Amino acid sequence: MVNGCFTSVNSAITCRVPQGSILFPLLFLTFIDWIECYLSESGIILFADNTLLYVAAPSADLLFNKMIKAMTKFIKWADFNNFVIKLY
């Protein structure tokens, strides 16, 4: 890149955003914000770096099927976006 009389060389980025930086929450939120549209058939609550996925149904069988579908879509989204899922 050339900026006036200064020239820089392309190089690989080998570090991440430091913990405690204001940049990480902003990047995270812009990255994950559209997941609500992708998982529109289920409910989702986003708070900081925690995500709660929920569904409602009139019967246990329907509830189970809706949850499996929602989790499958969520896992596909996470895999596509290189997110690590931690279950607690």
Wavefront OBJ file of the C-alpha trace (Angstrom):
o trace
v 0.000 0.000 0.000
v 1.278 3.480 -0.810
v 0.271 6.465 1.317
v 2.045 9.595 0.181
v 5.753 8.821 0.428
v 5.322 5.759 2.676
v 5.065 2.236 1.272
v 4.041 -0.851 3.209
v 4.381 -4.532 2.419
v 1.520 -7.051 2.614
v 1.925 -9.497 5.486
v -0.179 -12.150 7.191
v -2.060 -11.233 10.349
v -1.030 -13.648 13.085
v -2.793 -12.155 16.106
v -6.339 -11.521 17.255
v -8.231 -8.641 18.830
v -7.002 -8.353 22.440
v -9.371 -9.284 25.251
v -10.963 -6.213 26.767
v -10.799 -4.285 23.511
v -13.888 -2.340 22.436
v -13.343 -3.650 18.911
v -14.235 -7.295 19.639
v -17.805 -6.686 20.884
v -18.484 -4.439 17.895
v -17.151 -6.994 15.412
v -18.993 -9.817 17.162
v -22.326 -7.986 17.132
v -22.086 -7.016 13.472
v -21.188 -10.616 12.639
v -23.918 -12.356 14.658
v -26.687 -9.767 14.270
v -28.323 -11.441 11.250
v -28.686 -14.843 12.935
v -32.170 -13.822 14.148
v -33.335 -13.643 10.520
v -31.762 -17.008 9.712
v -33.454 -18.689 12.702
v -36.806 -16.957 12.258
v -38.856 -20.085 13.077
v -37.452 -20.236 16.619
v -36.754 -17.680 19.292
v -33.250 -16.471 19.989
v -31.887 -14.219 22.710
v -28.450 -12.671 22.249
v -26.602 -11.170 25.198
v -22.918 -10.339 24.857
v -21.340 -13.621 23.727
v -24.173 -15.837 25.040
v -26.939 -17.149 22.821
v -30.182 -18.753 23.964
v -32.228 -20.631 21.377
v -35.802 -21.599 22.228
v -38.948 -22.985 20.598
v -42.574 -23.440 21.641
v -45.076 -26.063 20.529
v -48.405 -27.521 21.674
v -47.088 -31.081 22.059
v -43.867 -32.784 23.132
v -43.403 -34.466 19.748
v -43.777 -31.202 17.847
v -41.526 -29.448 20.360
v -38.809 -32.062 19.867
v -39.020 -31.810 16.062
v -38.911 -27.997 16.103
v -35.902 -27.993 18.443
v -33.992 -30.493 16.305
v -34.691 -28.354 13.228
v -33.627 -25.147 15.005
v -30.438 -26.726 16.391
v -29.560 -28.178 12.980
v -29.925 -24.756 11.347
v -27.910 -23.142 14.147
v -25.100 -25.696 13.849
v -24.978 -25.230 10.059
v -24.798 -21.450 10.552
v -22.032 -21.824 13.152
v -20.018 -24.212 10.960
v -20.356 -21.915 7.947
v -19.166 -18.929 10.017
v -16.410 -20.850 11.868
v -18.047 -20.395 15.269
v -17.234 -22.752 18.125
v -20.296 -23.955 20.044
v -19.888 -24.529 23.781
v -22.799 -26.225 25.524
v -23.222 -25.651 29.245
l 1 2 3 4 5 6 7 8 9 10 11 12 13 14 15 16 17 18 19 20 21 22 23 24 25 26 27 28 29 30 31 32 33 34 35 36 37 38 39 40 41 42 43 44 45 46 47 48 49 50 51 52 53 54 55 56 57 58 59 60 61 62 63 64 65 66 67 68 69 70 71 72 73 74 75 76 77 78 79 80 81 82 83 84 85 86 87 88
